[in-house]
Every structure is written in structure tokens, then in C-alpha cells.
Amino acid sequence: MFDLPLDQLRQYAPTVAEPEGFDDYWRGTLGAAEAVPVLLDVRPEPTDLRLLDTWDVTFAGFAGDPVRAWYTRPAGVDEPLPVIIEYVGYGRGRGTPHERLTWPVAGYAHLLMDARGQSGQYGVGDTADPHGSAPGGPSPVTRGILSPQGYYYRRLITDAVRAVQAARLLPAVDPQRVVVAGNSQGGGLALAVAGLASGIAAVLATAPFLCHLQRAIEITDVGPYGEIAGYLAVHREAEAAVRHTLSYVDVACLVRRATAPLHLGVGLRDRVCPPSTVFAAYHQYGAANGGSVPQRSLHVYPFNGHEHGEAVHVRRQLRWLADLLADRPGAPQPDGAARPVQPAVAG
């Protein structure tokens, strides 16, 4: 084990410093994005999946840039359903409609957001990043890293927040039951959205990236954090600027503003997203709410790495979320008589 032992992790609650103007930075960024109508296009996507219906969605993300997503839900069910917004891991894209089916098969609506400019490493996507010319390195995590305004994750986190706004306008979605979810980079995005978007019903995050970034780049050489270390190994004079930029996207700061119930998973042998960085974010979750800490559930896998609990953890997520939403009005009921959902486009 390369990180702290579990007894120390349970007490590991550093106060991660927020940079000056942190709230203004995000208020201005998201305010500029909201000047553009969010939902650009929704069209049925033919698949060979008879039990599910899928739409190809385009919504306006950072600076109005088109961001692609798949919207999938149980076929023939027109009642408003809770929607799970899922964010993908680093180097991945939205792929094809049949790749991620757990949530729609479980009876939820599901919006899978593409990751701008990341297609090709572990999966394919359809969303470009037209703002990638700011000074920095070649990989997404180092793109524009010398400036908070030009940094890649400013754009991707904004896309993730805009996905929430778009999801609420999709066919037969219950706008009061919006859940954000993801693993690794996707888990970090889900946590970031929990701190930036209002009205989130629940957060499902595993092995989250982007947490306690100042520590992460010091204790692991494994990518994606290792890509930042590699950049600094060449650009030795850039450390202060890089650390300053990272402070604006640190999820351990953003989650202080979160109010939604949280379900979190972590593997203690994770060298990709070290467990101490995850515990730092966990202990800060909801801390800015005047002593009213949201419901939190943490599952620790002592003998697992970045894969955490895999299918065992997914089953725990399914059961936890079903119990949580059952206490809310309009909880999912067994399938009844159904009429086809009609695609809709809203601005």
C-alpha cells in the first residue's frame, strides 16, 4: 500500500485552500454558458435493442460548443422517470448506444455525456474541443494548464453542469430527480456538478479524479496525474502557474457546496486516484452548508485498486439509489401501460 493506512484515511480531512475569487470564477464561467439555449438537437437513434429507446442528443456546453450525448430509456414507457447523467472516464467518449446499459435496464432514463476532445485512447466520441490552443501540454489534463481561464477542465466541468440543464428538458424526465454518476474522471465530474448545480437528487461517484490535486500530483506518477508530473518534469519553471490553475478545479473545494446525498466508492490500492485524495473530498463534502452535512455512504475496498468494487459496487449503487428515490414523490413504479415517447427539442 503506497498511500495512508485506513485508520489514518478515516481521519484525513485537510482543509484544501481555495484560490482568491473561486466562487466568482465559477459564477462567471457558468453564467456565460447559460447565455446560450442549452438543448440544441434531439433525434431518435436506431439501435438493435428492442427493450430500449435511444436518442442522439446535442446540447450547448462551454461557450455554446456542441456536446454530444446518448439519451436512453426503457422502450414504451412515457411516464416521467428519474434520470441518471453519467460522465465517462479519462480518454473515453460516449461510444455507441449499447455500451452502457445498466441504468436504463434498471428502469431509469440515462444521459451519457461525451468528453470533449478525449476520443481515441480508451473509447470513441464525437465532441471536439475547439478551445485547445491555450499554452500547456498535449494531453487533456495538461491542455491550457498554465491559466485558469484556458484550462481544459474549466470547459469539461462546464459541459457537465450544462448536461444537467439539458437533461431536465428531455422527453419524459422528472426534473426533480436528476442523479449524477461516474467513475474516475466521471466520478470527479459528478462531484464537481454536485457542488455547482442546484437540485441534484443524488451523487454516485467511484474512484474520483480531480480531488485534492496538490497532493495527487506529488504522490503518484500514474496517469492522468502522471501526465501533469511529466509536464512539470520538462517545464520546471511552470510549477507555480500549474498549481494555481489546478486550485480552481479541485473537487475537494467544489464539494463543500454540495447538498445531495452521496454514494462513494474507493479502492485502497488505487494508484490512479490515490485514496487519500478521495477521502479528502469525502470529508469536505457539504462542509459549507452551515453544519448540515448531506447523507453520505462510503464503501472501501481494501484489496482493490482503480477498479474498486466493480459489479459488487454497482449492485450497491442500484440498491442504495432505489431506496433513496423510493422516499421521494414520484418514485419509479412497475411498468404499466405505455405509449411511445416522442422526441422533443427545447431551448
N, C-alpha and C positions, 0 to 999 in steps of 0.2 A: 504494500500500500504506500503510495507516494505522497498522499495528502494527509490531513489530520485524522486521528482516530475518531471513532464515532462519538465517544463521550465528550470530546472537545468540539466536534462539529455541532452537537446539540446546543452548545453554549456559544458558538461562533456567531456573533451578532455585531460586526463592525459598523460604525456609522460611516457610510461611504459618502464622501464630500460631494456636494452638488456645486457646479460652477456658477459663477455670478450670471444672473439672467436666465437661469434654467427654464423657469416657467414661461418667461417671455419668448424664449427660443421656440418652444413647442406651441405656444399660443399663436405666434406669428406664422409658423410653418403650417399648422393645420387650418388656420383662418384663411391663408392664401389658397389652399387646396379647395376649400369649401366654396370659393367663388365660382367654381365650375360645376354644372349639374353632374351628379355622381353616376347615374346609370345611363350608359351610352347605347348598349345593344343587348338584347336577349333573344336568342333564336334556338329553336329545337335542334338537338344534335342526334342524328340517327345512331343507334347502337344495336347490338345483338342481345341486349339484356331485356327480356320481356317483363321482368318484375320491377324495373326501374325506368323512370323518365329522366332525361338529361337535357340541359340547355347549355349552349355556349354563351357565356356572359362576358361582356366588355364593360368595365367601369373606369371612371376617371380617377387616377391616383395623384401622386405628387405632380404639381404643375399642370394638372389636367392630362397627363400622359395616359394613354390607353393601357389598361391592365387586364389580362385575360383570366378567366376562372371557369371552372365547371360547376354547374348547379344541378344536383341530382337529388331525387326524392322518390319514395315508393310510387309505383305506377298506379294511376287511377284514384289517388287519394287527394281530394280537393280541400279538406279541412286545413286550417292554418296549423302548421307544425313548428316546433322548436327548430332552430337552425344551428348547425354546428359549422362554424367557419374554421377551416383547417389551413394552417400555414406550413409550407414544406421546409425540409432541411436544406443545409448549405449545399450548393452545387446541383440542386434539383430544380425541376419545373413541375407544372401541373400534370404532365404526361398525357395519357389517354383516359377517357372517361371511366374505364372499367378497372383502373389500378387501385383505387382506394374506396372500398365499398362498405366498410364496417358500419359507418354511421347511417347511411340510407337503408341498409338492410335491417338495421335495428329500429327503423321507423322514424328517423329524423330526416329533415331536409339538410342538405350538405353543400356548402360552398367551398371549393378547393381553390385557393388563390395561387396564381403563378408567382414566381420570384423574378422580378425584372433583371435581365442581363446575367442570369446564372445558368442557363441551359447548357447541357453538354457534359458535365462532369459525372454526375450520377443519374441524371434523368434529363428529359427534354421539356422545353417550354416554348412559349410563343410571345413573350413580352420582352421588348427591347428596353435598354436603359440609355436614353438619348442624352443624358447629362454626365456621362462618364469621363469627361475630359479634364476635370479638376486635378491639380497636382497630387500625386500619390503613386501607389503601386498598381500592378496589372490585375490582381485578383479582386473580387468583390469586397473583401474585408479590408483591403488597403486602398480601394478606389476613392480618391478625394480625401484621404485621411489627414491631410495637413490643414484642413479647415472644417470647422463645424458646419458651415453653410454648404460646402461642397461634398460632404461625406456621403457615401453610398447609403449608409443605414438611416440617415435622415429621410431619404426617399423611400426606402423599403418599409420603414415603420409607418410613414405617412400612408403608403399604399394599404398597409394592414388596417389602419384605422378607417380608411375610406371603404374598405371591404365591409365593415360593419354597417356603414351607412347604406351601401348598395344592397346588402342582404335584406335589410328591412323593407326594401321596395320590391323584392322578388315575389313571384306568384305564390300565394298561399303560405306565407311565412308569418308566424306570430312575432311581431316586433318586440314584444316584451320578454321573449325567451330566446335571446341570442347568446350563444356559447362560443367561446374562442378556444382553439386547441392547437397543439403542435408538439413536435419532438425536436430537440436540438435547436437549430436556428428557429424552427417553427415554434418551439416552446418559449424561446426568448421573445419572439414577436407576440405570442399570446399574452405573456406577462406585460409586455410594453403596452399593448392595447388595453389591458385591464386598468392601467394607470392613466390612460389618455382618453378613453372613450367612456361615455356615460351609459348607464342602463344595461351593462353586461350582466347576464344571469349567472354565469359560471365560467371558470377557467380550468382547462385541463392542460397541464404542461409537464413534459418529461425531459430530463437531461438538458435543461435550457441553456442556450448560448446567450452571450451578451451580458452576463451577470458578473458584477464586481470585476470589471475589466482591468483595472490597475493591477490586481493580484493575478488574474488569469494569465496575462502576458509575461508574468515573472516566473510562474511555476510550471508551465507546460510548453513544450516545443512541438506538440502535435497540432496539426491544422484543425480549424482555421486560425486559432490564436498563434500557432507557429508561423503562419504567414506574416503576421504583424511583427513577430520577433525577427523573422528573416528579413523583412523590410528594414528594420532598425539596425540589423547587423551590417547592412550596406550604407544606410543613410544615418550615420551615427549622430549627426547634428540635429536630427528631426525628433528626438525623443520628447522634448517638452511640448512641441506642437501636436504630436500624436496623442500624448496623454491628455492634453487639453481637449482635443476633438472627441476622444473616447468618453470623456466625462459627460458629454451631452446625450449620449445614447445608452448610458449604463442602466440596465434594467433594475439593478438594486436601488437606484434612485426613483425610477418611474413607478415602481410598485408601491411606494409609500402612499400613493394617492388611490390605490385600488380599493374597491368596496365589495367586489363579487366573491362568492365562495370559491376556494381554490383547492384543486386536487393536483398534487405534485409527486413526481417520482424521480429517484436518483440512484445511480449505481456508485458504490463507494470506490470502485476501481476504475472510474472513468477518467481517462487522461485527456479526452477531447474537451469536455466541460467539467473541470475539476469539482468534486463535491463541495469543497469549502466555498466556492463561488455561488453554488446553488443554495447552500444554507444561508449565506449572507443575504441573498434576495428573499428567501423564505422568512427570515426573521425581520426583514424590513417591510414585509407585505402588509399594507394597510396602516402603517405606523403613523401616517399623517392625519388619521381620522379622529384625533382627539381622544384616544384611548379605546375606541370602539373597533376592535380587530375583527375582520371578517372571519367566517368559518374557514378553517384550513385543515387539510388532510395530507400528510406526508408519508410516502411509502419508500422505505430504504431497502436496497438490495445489496447486501454486503459483499457478495462474491461476483457481482456483475460490473461491467464497465459501461460504455456508452449505450449498449443495448438495453440497459436497465432490466425491467421485468418482462419485456416483450408481451407475449399473448396473455400471460398471467396478469400483467398490469392493465392491459386493455379490458379484460373482464372486470377488473376492479373499477375502472373508469365507467364502464357501462352500468354497473350496479349502483355506483355512487350517484351518477347523474340521474338515473331513473328515480331513485329515492328522493333526490333533491327536487326535481321538477314535479314529482307527484304531490308535493306540498304547495305547489303554485296553481292558481286558477288556470284552467285550460290545459291541464296535463294530458299527455298522449293517452288515448283510449284505443281499445282494439279496433282494427279496421272495420269500417261499416260500408254502407253503400257509397259508391264513388262515381264521380264524373271526371273526365279528363281535365287536367289543369291547362288553362290557356296561357300561353306566353304573354308577357307584358313588358313594356318599356316605360320607364318613368324618369323624369328629370329631377 
